[in-house]
Amino acid sequence: MKLIKHLSLYAILLCLPGFLSAQVHYTANSHTTQYPFSFGFGANLGVYSGWSDEDLAALIAGDPAKNIEGASGNTVRPTLPENFLEQWGYDIRKDAFNYYRDIGMQGVVAFVGFPSDAHRETTEHCPGVRSNMFKNMYTPIWDNGENGTPVNDTNYYALYLYKTIQMYGDNVDIWEISNEPDLTGSPSSYQGPEILDSWWNRDPTPCELAIKAPIQYYIRMLRISYEVIKSEQPDDFIALGGVGFPSFVDALLRNTDNPDQGSVTNEFPLKGGAYFDICSFHTYPHIDGSTREWSNSANGFVYFRHSDRTVDNGYIKSFMAHKKVLEDHGYTGNPFPKKHFIVTETNIPSKQFGEYIGSVEAQRNYTMKVLLKSMQYGIQQVHFFTIAEEGQYFTQEFSHMGLYKKLGANIQAPMNYTEQGVAFKTTALLTKGYVFDPEKTAALNLPLDIDGLALKNTQGKYIYALWAKTFKDRNESVNATYEIPTVDDNNVMEIYDWDYSITGEKDAVPGKILHLTGTPRFFKPIGQAKLAFEIRPIIGPNPANIDFQVDYTLFDDADVQIDLYDILGAHILSVLPKTYQLPGNYSTTITTEFFPTGIYTLRIKARRQTIVKKIMVQHF
């Protein structure tokens, strides 16, 4: 069972024999739970023929038992829709959710809703279109325990949640209520408050919303969710269903669940903000207009399709807009508790479509910057769309998003990371266990053309992520130098590039001057340790036919070890067993005459350095 992080009479009652359920007598207007998980690196599972949800989750977190290294993620966002559970049985995904815990997933998000046909209301709130909401949501949530459940069994949404929690409650941490309820093509959704017909000034109509019902019905879903889920799992979080428009959130916060225009009455006393803990939002900067501006002088749009624009003017701007709405309605800590934030869908494509941004480099850089900026701004977890490119039901640019290239027929097929996947994995490997340090970041005093941040772990160790800011349309190429003020000239910085998680390569350089590009680089101060290598080893010829030579220089004494591995990581040859060497120039020759043609990895260790070089054997 989950560790209870807050105790109340109602939580204690849950443990008493014979007590079916303890109804909560608090709301998100008076109560908040501290977010207990470390930063979440996640991805949406998607649907891929021949692949189980467990196999896909292993691609995120890794699983040695399946021989999957994974992308070093630590969270996942599956779904438990009623129409699926009613058809296949409520235990259909039990093993999968147990598996998520087994491989170390934390802060697991499950989005819920989507009634079966028998439990879907037949009302047409939007003329000619059937509602997507549950029947009988406005019947009482609770009864006196008839039928063996504490909820009213004729309130189909309440009953579905109760049954789902009994089966999955211990393996879900965040319950996301529906998915994109405000998905729309209506311009009123994104128009500003100055437009009279915008959602800032009127409620969305049922025809404008994906739920095809009044917004008060969605608030009713939130209210039922809060009461039922908190009664069974008081530590769990209720999240909005991946919303896209701050104006929709504003409408939630100014309405109750009263079907009579959301007015406040004794029966409907509280507005929508009382019934969720987390604002979960979705953002796709390639389609939200953030990469272009209208120019009267050009009589057309001016474009800014580069990674920093998508992050700052797209992703972070969306976060700040949602945050401001909540703050404007009092969710600042006084009078109401602050909300947490997560992002359960985001990405940009790796291929250009029409006017959209799209390139391998831009997507790679977007991934790293989004993760880092999320840590800086307090967004608790990020789920990229999606596991792999070209999944089922994907269209156009969404087929060119994913941590992996197109998957084979099943888990036995080869799996190849995209550059996005490599960048995701590197960022996760290097920053897990670290948190944003605002003081150290401020001390960097970064110039306008450079961005980045400082992160600190529980041992007081720091890692810096820095990059030169991109500024040209459809161009990720940019360079800058930066003199870091936090180390002196005798200190050493270890440098990790975006592909470190695959290559294992890192540099170590003395002094303060750091060379930056539009792709984030990571820097770790390693104190007063001396560099073992004065220069990087020289390897030639590469590719080699019969043999190749390794030359290296030591400027201080060190224990040196050189090993050769094949492309799968198997140890092939101990070139130089751990040997103490004095300062000087060294050379060793490796005979490759009897090695199969292919790529090999050479690892040279000396003091605190490990240098990894790829070599190719090619027999002519």
Backbone torsions as a table, in degrees:
resi	resn	phi	psi	omega
1	MET	NA	154.4	179.6
2	LYS	-70.0	150.7	174.9
3	LEU	-71.1	124.4	178.4
4	ILE	-77.0	122.9	-174.7
5	LYS	-97.6	-8.6	173.6
6	HIS	-145.5	142.2	-178.8
7	LEU	-117.0	141.2	174.0
8	SER	-148.3	172.2	177.5
9	LEU	-54.8	-37.4	-175.3
10	TYR	-72.8	-36.6	177.5
11	ALA	-69.2	-38.7	179.1
12	ILE	-64.3	-39.3	-179.3
13	LEU	-60.1	-27.3	-180.0
14	LEU	-59.5	-27.6	-174.9
15	CYS	-88.6	-9.6	-175.8
16	LEU	-76.2	135.1	179.9
17	PRO	-59.3	137.7	175.9
18	GLY	81.3	-6.7	179.6
19	PHE	-89.2	113.2	-172.0
20	LEU	-67.4	-44.1	-176.3
21	SER	-165.7	150.9	177.9
22	ALA	-112.7	110.5	-179.9
23	GLN	-67.5	138.0	-178.8
24	VAL	-78.4	144.6	178.7
25	HIS	-121.8	36.5	174.6
26	TYR	-141.8	168.4	176.9
27	THR	-136.9	178.0	177.7
28	ALA	-70.9	-5.6	173.9
29	ASN	-80.7	-16.4	-177.9
30	SER	-125.1	-14.0	-169.9
31	HIS	-135.1	139.2	173.4
32	THR	-142.7	150.5	177.1
33	THR	-110.2	133.1	177.8
34	GLN	-63.8	135.7	178.8
35	TYR	-70.1	117.6	-169.2
36	PRO	-94.5	-3.5	-170.4
37	PHE	-101.6	153.3	172.4
38	SER	-71.7	171.3	-176.9
39	PHE	-55.4	136.8	-175.0
40	GLY	-99.6	123.0	174.4
41	PHE	-102.8	107.4	-172.7
42	GLY	-136.6	176.6	176.8
43	ALA	-153.7	153.1	174.2
44	ASN	-75.7	142.9	-174.7
45	LEU	-69.6	-45.5	-174.6
46	GLY	73.1	-175.3	-179.5
47	VAL	-127.7	124.6	-178.8
48	TYR	-137.0	121.1	-176.8
49	SER	-56.0	129.0	178.8
50	GLY	90.2	-3.8	-176.5
51	TRP	-114.6	127.9	175.6
52	SER	-81.4	163.2	175.8
53	ASP	-61.0	-34.7	178.6
54	GLU	-64.6	-43.8	179.4
55	ASP	-63.0	-40.4	179.7
56	LEU	-66.9	-40.4	177.5
57	ALA	-62.4	-35.5	177.6
58	ALA	-63.6	-30.9	176.5
59	LEU	-65.5	-26.2	176.8
60	ILE	-79.2	-55.7	-170.1
61	ALA	-97.2	-22.9	-175.2
62	GLY	92.2	151.3	177.2
63	ASP	-158.1	106.0	179.9
64	PRO	-57.7	-32.2	-179.1
65	ALA	-64.2	-28.7	177.1
66	LYS	-96.3	3.0	-176.5
67	ASN	58.6	39.0	178.0
68	ILE	-117.2	119.8	179.5
69	GLU	-73.0	-36.1	177.2
70	GLY	78.0	178.5	-176.0
71	ALA	-103.7	15.7	177.0
72	SER	66.0	20.6	174.1
73	GLY	-74.4	170.0	-177.5
74	ASN	-141.2	10.6	177.3
75	THR	-149.2	166.2	-174.0
76	VAL	-151.4	158.0	-178.4
77	ARG	-131.2	81.4	173.6
78	PRO	-85.0	-176.0	179.8
79	THR	-133.3	151.8	178.2
80	LEU	-133.4	66.0	-177.0
81	PRO	-72.1	147.1	-178.5
82	GLU	-63.8	-40.0	-178.1
83	ASN	-60.9	-30.8	177.5
84	PHE	-76.6	-46.7	-177.4
85	LEU	-67.5	-37.2	178.3
86	GLU	-66.0	-33.7	-178.9
87	GLN	-77.4	-42.0	-169.9
88	TRP	-107.6	-5.9	-179.1
89	GLY	102.4	142.9	-174.5
90	TYR	-70.2	-15.2	179.7
91	ASP	-94.6	7.1	-172.1
92	ILE	-60.3	-31.1	-178.4
93	ARG	-110.9	15.4	-177.8
94	LYS	-59.7	-48.5	-179.3
95	ASP	-62.9	-37.7	-179.6
96	ALA	-63.6	-45.1	-178.6
97	PHE	-70.0	-33.0	172.0
98	ASN	-62.5	-38.8	-179.0
99	TYR	-64.4	-39.0	178.9
100	TYR	-56.1	-42.7	177.6
101	ARG	-66.5	-40.9	-176.1
102	ASP	-60.5	-32.8	-178.8
103	ILE	-96.5	13.4	169.5
104	GLY	92.7	14.8	178.2
105	MET	-68.6	140.1	178.7
106	GLN	-133.0	158.9	-179.8
107	GLY	57.2	37.7	-175.3
108	VAL	-64.1	130.7	178.8
109	VAL	-104.6	131.2	171.9
110	ALA	-124.3	123.2	176.0
111	PHE	-93.9	139.6	-168.7
112	VAL	-126.0	172.9	-179.2
113	GLY	121.1	-149.9	172.8
114	PHE	60.6	79.4	-174.0
115	PRO	-66.5	151.9	169.4
116	SER	-66.2	162.3	-177.0
117	ASP	-60.8	-34.9	-179.2
118	ALA	-68.8	-25.3	-176.4
119	HIS	-109.3	6.6	179.1
120	ARG	-91.2	133.6	-177.3
121	GLU	-68.7	148.2	-177.8
122	THR	-92.2	-3.9	-177.6
123	THR	-61.7	144.2	174.3
124	GLU	-109.7	84.6	175.5
125	HIS	-65.7	-32.7	171.0
126	CYS	-103.0	113.2	-173.4
127	PRO	-50.9	126.8	177.9
128	GLY	87.6	-3.0	-177.9
129	VAL	-129.3	124.9	-179.4
130	ARG	-70.9	141.1	177.8
131	SER	-62.4	149.6	175.2
132	ASN	-98.9	14.2	-177.5
133	MET	-98.3	166.3	179.8
134	PHE	-76.7	149.6	170.0
135	LYS	-66.7	154.0	165.4
136	ASN	61.8	26.6	179.2
137	MET	-66.9	-21.3	-178.4
138	TYR	-96.1	7.4	167.2
139	THR	-76.9	163.3	-179.1
140	PRO	-55.3	144.0	179.6
141	ILE	-74.9	-35.6	-173.1
142	TRP	-116.9	153.7	169.7
143	ASP	-133.3	-160.2	-175.9
144	ASN	-96.0	20.8	177.4
145	GLY	94.9	10.3	175.7
146	GLU	-58.8	150.1	178.3
147	ASN	66.2	11.1	174.0
148	GLY	83.2	4.9	176.0
149	THR	-123.3	151.9	178.3
150	PRO	-76.5	-17.2	-179.1
151	VAL	-89.3	160.9	175.6
152	ASN	-75.6	113.5	-173.7
153	ASP	-66.3	-17.0	177.0
154	THR	-84.6	-10.4	170.3
155	ASN	-87.8	92.5	-167.4
156	TYR	-62.9	-34.0	179.5
157	TYR	-68.5	-42.9	178.9
158	ALA	-62.5	-43.0	-179.6
159	LEU	-64.9	-44.4	177.7
160	TYR	-58.1	-45.6	179.1
161	LEU	-62.4	-45.0	-178.2
162	TYR	-60.0	-46.9	-179.6
163	LYS	-64.8	-37.6	179.9
164	THR	-67.2	-40.3	-179.6
165	ILE	-65.7	-38.5	179.3
166	GLN	-60.0	-33.9	-176.3
167	MET	-87.9	-36.5	-169.1
168	TYR	-122.3	-1.4	-171.2
169	GLY	-56.0	-37.0	-178.0
170	ASP	-73.9	-14.1	-176.7
171	ASN	-114.5	10.3	174.9
172	VAL	-123.5	137.1	-179.9
173	ASP	-110.0	-31.8	-176.9
174	ILE	-130.0	124.6	179.4
175	TRP	-104.3	111.0	-177.8
176	GLU	-92.7	121.3	-170.1
177	ILE	-88.5	104.3	-175.8
178	SER	70.1	-170.2	178.9
179	ASN	-140.5	118.4	178.7
180	GLU	51.5	57.3	179.8
181	PRO	-62.4	-23.0	-178.4
182	ASP	-98.5	14.1	177.5
183	LEU	-58.9	128.0	-172.1
184	THR	-159.5	162.9	169.5
185	GLY	-108.6	6.5	-176.3
186	SER	-77.1	127.8	176.7
187	PRO	-64.6	-18.8	179.1
188	SER	-63.4	-19.8	-179.2
189	SER	-70.5	-38.3	-175.4
190	TYR	-107.5	-5.5	176.6
191	GLN	-68.9	151.9	-175.7
192	GLY	-80.1	171.8	-179.3
193	PRO	-60.8	-19.7	179.6
194	GLU	-72.4	-14.3	177.6
195	ILE	-91.7	118.1	-173.4
196	LEU	-58.1	-34.6	-174.9
197	ASP	-89.9	7.7	-180.0
198	SER	-76.1	163.8	179.5
199	TRP	-65.9	-15.4	175.3
200	TRP	-66.6	-25.7	-174.1
201	ASN	-112.5	-8.1	176.3
202	ARG	-151.0	160.1	176.8
203	ASP	-74.8	145.9	172.6
204	PRO	-59.3	145.8	175.3
205	THR	-83.9	157.1	176.8
206	PRO	-55.2	-36.0	-179.2
207	CYS	-67.7	-22.8	-178.8
208	GLU	-83.3	-17.9	-173.3
209	LEU	-102.7	150.2	177.7
210	ALA	-64.2	-27.7	-179.3
211	ILE	-74.9	-14.2	-179.2
212	LYS	52.3	43.8	-179.8
213	ALA	-153.5	163.9	178.4
214	PRO	-61.2	151.8	-179.8
215	ILE	-60.5	-28.1	178.4
216	GLN	-61.4	-29.3	178.0
217	TYR	-68.3	-35.9	176.6
218	TYR	-68.3	-38.9	176.1
219	ILE	-62.4	-37.2	176.0
220	ARG	-61.1	-41.5	175.4
221	MET	-57.7	-45.0	179.4
222	LEU	-61.2	-43.5	-178.0
223	ARG	-63.9	-46.8	178.2
224	ILE	-61.7	-42.8	180.0
225	SER	-59.7	-46.9	-177.4
226	TYR	-61.2	-47.8	-176.5
227	GLU	-66.3	-47.4	-174.8
228	VAL	-72.0	-47.8	-176.6
229	ILE	-66.7	-44.7	-179.0
230	LYS	-66.3	-28.8	178.4
231	SER	-67.2	-29.9	-177.6
232	GLU	-99.5	-36.9	-177.5
233	GLN	-133.5	78.3	-173.0
234	PRO	-63.0	-17.9	179.2
235	ASP	-86.2	-12.2	-177.3
236	ASP	-74.7	163.4	-177.5
237	PHE	-112.2	142.3	173.1
238	ILE	-102.4	127.9	-176.3
239	ALA	-122.9	147.0	168.7
240	LEU	-60.1	157.2	-170.8
241	GLY	-88.0	54.5	177.8
242	GLY	64.7	58.9	-176.1
243	VAL	-76.5	160.2	-177.5
244	GLY	-120.2	-13.8	-172.5
245	PHE	-128.8	121.6	176.5
246	PRO	-57.2	-31.0	179.1
247	SER	-64.3	-31.8	176.1
248	PHE	-67.5	-43.2	177.8
249	VAL	-62.9	-39.6	176.9
250	ASP	-59.6	-41.6	178.5
251	ALA	-65.3	-36.6	175.4
252	LEU	-61.4	-38.7	-174.0
253	LEU	-81.1	-13.0	178.4
254	ARG	-105.8	2.1	179.2
255	ASN	-119.9	150.3	165.0
256	THR	-93.0	-173.5	175.9
257	ASP	-89.0	12.0	178.0
258	ASN	-66.9	120.5	179.9
259	PRO	-66.1	-13.9	175.7
260	ASP	-87.4	73.5	173.9
261	GLN	62.1	23.6	173.8
262	GLY	67.5	24.0	-176.5
263	SER	-77.6	157.1	179.5
264	VAL	-83.8	126.6	174.6
265	THR	-140.9	177.4	176.7
266	ASN	-61.8	-36.1	179.8
267	GLU	-76.8	-28.1	-178.7
268	PHE	-128.0	75.0	-168.8
269	PRO	-83.6	-20.5	-169.3
270	LEU	-124.4	149.5	179.1
271	LYS	-86.1	174.2	-167.0
272	GLY	-58.1	-29.7	-178.3
273	GLY	-63.6	-16.0	-179.1
274	ALA	-74.4	-9.7	-168.8
275	TYR	-121.9	21.4	171.3
276	PHE	-149.4	149.3	-178.1
277	ASP	-100.8	-28.5	-171.2
278	ILE	-126.5	133.8	169.5
279	CYS	-92.3	105.1	175.7
280	SER	-97.3	125.2	-178.8
281	PHE	-131.1	159.7	177.9
282	HIS	-114.9	144.7	178.9
283	THR	-151.3	127.5	176.4
284	TYR	-125.4	92.1	-172.6
285	PRO	-63.4	-16.3	179.4
286	HIS	-72.4	-18.2	-177.3
287	ILE	-120.8	1.8	-174.6
288	ASP	-95.3	5.2	178.9
289	GLY	84.7	2.7	-175.2
290	SER	-76.2	-12.4	-177.6
291	THR	-101.2	15.0	178.6
292	ARG	-146.5	155.8	176.1
293	GLU	-140.0	143.8	178.5
294	TRP	-75.2	135.7	177.9
295	SER	-120.8	117.0	177.4
296	ASN	-65.5	-37.4	-178.5
297	SER	-66.7	-34.3	178.8
298	ALA	-89.9	-9.2	-176.8
299	ASN	52.8	44.1	-179.7
300	GLY	-179.9	-174.6	-179.6
301	PHE	-83.0	143.9	168.8
302	VAL	-105.5	134.0	-171.4
303	TYR	-107.4	147.7	179.4
304	PHE	-135.2	65.2	-172.6
305	ARG	-93.4	77.2	176.2
306	HIS	-142.5	165.3	-167.0
307	SER	-64.8	-40.1	-178.4
308	ASP	-66.6	-32.6	176.9
309	ARG	-67.0	-43.5	-179.6
310	THR	-64.2	-34.4	-179.8
311	VAL	-76.2	-52.4	-173.0
312	ASP	-76.2	-46.0	-174.6
313	ASN	-92.8	-10.2	178.2
314	GLY	-108.7	-76.1	-173.6
315	TYR	-61.5	-57.2	-176.4
316	ILE	-69.8	-35.5	177.5
317	LYS	-62.6	-39.6	176.6
318	SER	-63.1	-45.2	176.5
319	PHE	-57.9	-48.3	-177.3
320	MET	-63.9	-34.8	179.4
321	ALA	-67.3	-43.0	177.1
322	HIS	-65.5	-40.7	179.9
323	LYS	-63.2	-40.7	-179.0
324	LYS	-64.7	-40.3	178.3
325	VAL	-58.2	-46.7	-179.5
326	LEU	-63.7	-42.0	179.1
327	GLU	-65.2	-39.6	179.4
328	ASP	-62.7	-24.1	179.0
329	HIS	-98.5	12.8	171.8
330	GLY	96.6	6.1	-179.2
331	TYR	-89.7	67.3	-177.1
332	THR	-119.9	-0.7	-169.8
333	GLY	107.6	-20.0	177.7
334	ASN	-156.0	113.4	11.8
335	PRO	-87.4	-15.2	-174.4
336	PHE	-111.7	151.5	177.7
337	PRO	-61.4	149.6	175.5
338	LYS	-67.5	151.5	174.8
339	LYS	-91.8	151.5	169.6
340	HIS	-85.4	164.0	179.8
341	PHE	-130.8	137.3	169.6
342	ILE	-137.4	159.2	174.6
343	VAL	-120.1	118.6	-175.9
344	THR	-105.6	-0.1	168.0
345	GLU	-154.9	130.6	170.8
346	THR	-164.8	157.0	172.9
347	ASN	168.6	169.4	165.0
348	ILE	-132.1	155.2	-175.1
349	PRO	-77.3	158.1	177.0
350	SER	-91.2	1.4	-179.9
351	LYS	-133.7	142.9	-177.2
352	GLN	-77.4	130.5	173.5
353	PHE	-128.6	120.9	178.1
354	GLY	54.5	-131.3	-178.5
355	GLU	-85.8	-2.7	-175.0
356	TYR	-71.3	152.2	168.1
357	ILE	-66.7	144.5	178.4
358	GLY	-177.4	111.2	173.1
359	SER	-164.0	158.0	178.5
360	VAL	-60.3	-43.9	-177.4
361	GLU	-67.0	-43.3	-179.4
362	ALA	-63.7	-41.8	179.8
363	GLN	-65.5	-43.0	178.1
364	ARG	-59.8	-47.2	-178.6
365	ASN	-68.1	-39.0	177.0
366	TYR	-57.6	-44.7	-178.0
367	THR	-58.1	-50.6	-177.3
368	MET	-66.5	-43.1	-177.2
369	LYS	-68.3	-36.7	177.3
370	VAL	-63.5	-45.1	179.3
371	LEU	-62.1	-45.8	-178.1
372	LEU	-67.9	-43.9	179.4
373	LYS	-66.4	-33.4	177.5
374	SER	-63.4	-41.8	176.7
375	MET	-62.4	-38.5	-179.1
376	GLN	-68.2	-40.2	-173.8
377	TYR	-92.9	0.6	175.8
378	GLY	84.8	18.2	171.4
379	ILE	-77.4	125.7	-164.9
380	GLN	-79.1	-29.4	178.2
381	GLN	-157.2	155.9	-178.8
382	VAL	-134.1	129.2	176.2
383	HIS	-115.2	115.8	178.5
384	PHE	-81.3	149.3	170.2
385	PHE	-95.2	107.3	8.4
386	THR	-153.6	-158.6	-179.4
387	ILE	-62.1	-50.7	-172.7
388	ALA	-146.5	157.6	178.9
389	GLU	-68.9	153.1	171.5
390	GLU	59.1	45.0	173.0
391	GLY	-75.9	172.1	177.4
392	GLN	-64.9	144.6	176.3
393	TYR	72.0	7.0	177.3
394	PHE	-81.2	150.2	178.4
395	THR	-131.0	146.5	170.5
396	GLN	41.7	-120.4	-172.4
397	GLU	-66.7	-22.0	179.5
398	PHE	-72.1	-14.8	173.2
399	SER	-75.5	-10.8	-177.8
400	HIS	-113.9	43.5	174.9
401	MET	-133.3	140.5	177.0
402	GLY	153.1	154.7	178.3
403	LEU	-78.4	-20.5	-180.0
404	TYR	-125.2	155.3	170.8
405	LYS	-71.4	173.7	-175.8
406	LYS	-48.3	128.7	-177.5
407	LEU	-77.4	150.9	175.3
408	GLY	-76.3	-165.6	-172.7
409	ALA	-68.3	-26.9	-177.9
410	ASN	-163.7	-173.5	-174.1
411	ILE	-67.9	-17.8	177.8
412	GLN	-78.1	-14.6	-179.0
413	ALA	-75.5	154.0	177.6
414	PRO	-61.0	144.8	179.2
415	MET	-122.4	127.2	-177.7
416	ASN	-122.2	131.1	176.9
417	TYR	-69.2	146.4	162.4
418	THR	-80.3	170.7	174.4
419	GLU	-62.7	-33.2	174.3
420	GLN	-59.6	-44.3	179.6
421	GLY	-63.6	-39.5	178.1
422	VAL	-64.9	-44.5	179.8
423	ALA	-64.3	-41.8	176.1
424	PHE	-58.3	-48.1	-176.9
425	LYS	-64.6	-43.4	178.8
426	THR	-61.4	-45.8	-179.6
427	THR	-62.0	-42.3	178.9
428	ALA	-65.2	-46.0	-178.9
429	LEU	-59.1	-42.0	-172.5
430	LEU	-84.0	-22.8	-172.9
431	THR	-114.3	-4.7	176.1
432	LYS	-58.9	134.3	-179.0
433	GLY	86.8	-2.4	178.1
434	TYR	-104.5	153.5	174.6
435	VAL	-130.6	157.3	-179.3
436	PHE	-62.8	135.0	176.6
437	ASP	-114.8	101.3	-175.2
438	PRO	-66.3	-36.2	-177.9
439	GLU	-68.2	-45.2	179.8
440	LYS	-66.5	-34.7	177.3
441	THR	-65.9	-45.0	178.6
442	ALA	-61.2	-35.9	-179.1
443	ALA	-67.0	-18.3	176.8
444	LEU	-66.0	-27.8	178.7
445	ASN	48.9	56.4	-173.4
446	LEU	-68.5	137.7	174.9
447	PRO	-69.8	170.2	-174.4
448	LEU	-64.9	-24.4	-176.6
449	ASP	-92.9	6.0	-178.8
450	ILE	-131.6	141.3	176.9
451	ASP	-130.1	163.0	178.5
452	GLY	156.9	-170.4	-175.9
453	LEU	-161.5	166.2	175.6
454	ALA	-110.9	138.1	177.4
455	LEU	-123.1	148.7	-176.2
456	LYS	-133.0	140.9	176.6
457	ASN	-103.2	-179.6	-174.7
458	THR	-69.7	-17.1	176.3
459	GLN	-88.4	4.5	179.5
460	GLY	79.9	13.0	178.0
461	LYS	-88.2	148.4	-177.3
462	TYR	-114.8	151.0	166.5
463	ILE	-136.9	139.2	-179.4
464	TYR	-111.9	139.0	173.0
465	ALA	-118.0	121.6	-174.2
466	LEU	-136.7	149.0	176.0
467	TRP	-155.2	154.9	172.2
468	ALA	-79.8	133.8	-174.4
469	LYS	-75.4	131.0	175.7
470	THR	-76.1	151.8	-177.9
471	PHE	-149.5	-9.5	-178.4
472	LYS	-97.0	145.1	179.6
473	ASP	-62.7	129.3	179.3
474	ARG	50.3	45.6	-178.2
475	ASN	-148.7	118.3	178.4
476	GLU	-101.6	2.4	-176.3
477	SER	-85.8	116.7	178.3
478	VAL	-159.5	149.1	-179.2
479	ASN	-135.6	149.5	176.4
480	ALA	-159.1	157.1	172.2
481	THR	-117.4	149.3	-176.7
482	TYR	-140.9	135.1	177.1
483	GLU	-99.6	105.0	-175.1
484	ILE	-74.7	130.6	-173.5
485	PRO	-88.7	0.6	-170.4
486	THR	-95.7	-2.3	177.0
487	VAL	-131.7	160.0	176.9
488	ASP	-100.5	178.3	-171.7
489	ASP	-65.8	-18.6	-178.8
490	ASN	-89.1	-9.3	-177.5
491	ASN	-81.6	166.6	-176.9
492	VAL	-122.8	137.7	175.2
493	MET	-112.5	126.8	169.3
494	GLU	-84.7	137.2	-175.1
495	ILE	-119.7	129.8	-180.0
496	TYR	-121.8	128.9	177.1
497	ASP	-95.9	173.7	-171.9
498	TRP	-58.3	-25.9	-176.2
499	ASP	-100.9	16.6	-178.1
500	TYR	-56.0	-36.7	-175.7
501	SER	-63.7	-19.1	178.9
502	ILE	-103.5	-44.7	-175.6
503	THR	-81.5	-29.5	-173.1
504	GLY	72.3	3.7	-176.5
505	GLU	-82.4	139.1	172.0
506	LYS	-146.0	148.8	176.8
507	ASP	-103.1	160.1	172.7
508	ALA	-137.5	122.4	-176.4
509	VAL	-131.7	144.7	176.7
510	PRO	-84.1	161.1	172.2
511	GLY	91.1	-165.8	-169.1
512	LYS	-110.0	-19.4	-170.6
513	ILE	-81.3	121.3	-179.3
514	LEU	-114.8	137.5	-179.5
515	HIS	-102.3	127.2	-171.8
516	LEU	-121.9	152.0	172.2
517	THR	-128.1	-172.0	178.7
518	GLY	-72.7	-9.2	176.2
519	THR	-98.0	127.8	-179.8
520	PRO	-55.0	140.8	171.0
521	ARG	-118.7	149.6	-179.7
522	PHE	-108.0	139.5	-177.5
523	PHE	-129.8	127.5	176.9
524	LYS	-118.5	120.1	171.3
525	PRO	-67.4	133.1	178.9
526	ILE	-121.2	29.7	169.6
527	GLY	72.8	-146.4	-172.5
528	GLN	-92.0	10.1	-179.4
529	ALA	-60.9	138.7	-180.0
530	LYS	-83.6	151.9	176.2
531	LEU	-73.3	131.2	176.6
532	ALA	-74.8	-38.3	-177.5
533	PHE	-104.1	127.2	174.9
534	GLU	-76.3	-36.5	176.6
535	ILE	-133.5	159.9	174.7
536	ARG	-68.2	148.6	-179.2
537	PRO	-62.8	145.4	176.6
538	ILE	-101.2	124.1	-176.6
539	ILE	-120.8	128.1	179.6
540	GLY	-161.1	156.4	-11.3
541	PRO	-73.2	160.4	179.9
542	ASN	-144.1	101.6	15.8
543	PRO	-77.4	156.2	-179.0
544	ALA	-107.9	152.5	177.8
545	ASN	-107.0	-62.7	-178.2
546	ILE	-98.7	-44.0	178.3
547	ASP	-156.6	168.8	173.0
548	PHE	-140.5	157.6	-173.8
549	GLN	-114.2	138.2	177.7
550	VAL	-114.4	118.9	177.1
551	ASP	-113.4	135.9	177.3
552	TYR	-150.3	159.7	-178.0
553	THR	-124.4	131.3	171.9
554	LEU	-106.4	133.0	174.6
555	PHE	-103.3	0.0	174.1
556	ASP	-146.7	159.0	179.2
557	ASP	-66.4	148.4	-176.9
558	ALA	-165.0	154.9	167.8
559	ASP	-82.5	121.8	-176.0
560	VAL	-113.4	138.0	177.8
561	GLN	-137.7	133.8	-179.7
562	ILE	-128.3	127.9	-179.1
563	ASP	-134.0	153.4	179.3
564	LEU	-119.3	135.5	-179.1
565	TYR	-127.4	154.3	173.7
566	ASP	-83.5	-179.8	-173.2
567	ILE	-66.3	-21.7	179.4
568	LEU	-90.4	0.4	177.8
569	GLY	92.9	3.8	178.7
570	ALA	-76.6	137.7	-179.4
571	HIS	-72.2	126.1	-175.7
572	ILE	-104.1	-43.8	-170.9
573	LEU	-154.4	134.4	169.3
574	SER	-89.4	97.6	-176.5
575	VAL	-68.1	-44.6	178.8
576	LEU	-142.4	106.1	175.2
577	PRO	-59.4	160.5	-176.8
578	LYS	-51.6	115.0	-172.0
579	THR	-134.2	132.0	177.0
580	TYR	-76.5	128.1	-178.9
581	GLN	-131.8	142.5	177.1
582	LEU	-82.3	166.9	176.7
583	PRO	-57.4	142.3	178.8
584	GLY	154.7	-174.8	179.3
585	ASN	-98.6	137.1	-176.6
586	TYR	-133.0	152.8	178.9
587	SER	-146.6	140.3	175.2
588	THR	-141.8	148.2	-178.2
589	THR	-114.8	136.2	179.0
590	ILE	-116.0	122.5	179.1
591	THR	-82.5	125.8	-176.4
592	THR	-115.3	11.1	-173.1
593	GLU	-55.9	-35.3	-175.0
594	PHE	-105.1	10.4	175.4
595	PHE	-83.4	139.5	173.5
596	PRO	-62.6	150.5	174.1
597	THR	-59.1	135.7	179.9
598	GLY	160.2	-172.7	-178.8
599	ILE	-102.3	137.5	-179.4
600	TYR	-128.9	163.3	-179.4
601	THR	-120.5	127.0	177.3
602	LEU	-105.1	127.0	178.7
603	ARG	-117.4	124.6	178.7
604	ILE	-116.7	121.1	-179.3
605	LYS	-114.3	134.2	175.5
606	ALA	-154.5	125.4	-175.1
607	ARG	53.2	-124.2	-175.9
608	ARG	-97.9	13.6	-179.1
609	GLN	-107.2	144.9	166.3
610	THR	-131.1	120.5	178.2
611	ILE	-109.9	129.4	-177.8
612	VAL	-115.7	129.2	179.0
613	LYS	-129.8	137.8	174.4
614	LYS	-87.6	135.4	175.0
615	ILE	-129.1	156.4	-179.9
616	MET	-123.1	132.5	172.5
617	VAL	-103.6	124.7	-177.4
618	GLN	-138.9	113.1	-178.6
619	HIS	-89.2	126.2	-175.1
620	PHE	-89.7	NA	NA
